[in-house]
Amino acid sequence: MGLIQIIKALSDETRLRILNLLRQGELCVCEIETILGITQSNTSRHLNKLTYANIVEFYKKAQYVYYKINEDILKRYSFIKEILDNELIREELYRTDLEKLRRYRESKLSCDDLRRNKVCFEEENQNLFIE
């Protein structure tokens, strides 16, 4: 994949938010959409662009699709790693997303839990709850 496609893929805030989460480890589509508070179709659209640019990879496990960062691309294009490791943390939005990810992981909820229940974060106090 060419440099221009990579830069285009990085030029969207939602895609940077997804990469910010994936930097902490692989996630299923349903986990990403829950943590970021975006729809499944929007999540998939952004993941497709990141996959097309070869920035993320995916694999299927049962009925779920898991995404992770392509470490080879980070080695080849070190500026991506620099952005993910050092620049995003300076912005409140990305720190908030990481906090939501931390609370989600601490909750021990699974993808099956997410499918059965409506799980989201209250924006005022950032609490995780199930409707």
Protein Blocks (a to p, Z undefined) as FASTA:
>chain_A
ZZklmmmmmmpfklmmmmmmmmnoccdfklmmmmnopafklmmmmmmmmmmnomaccdde
hjbccddddfklmmmmmmlmmmmmmmmmmpmklmmmmmmmmmmmmnopafklmmmpccdd
dfklopacdZZ
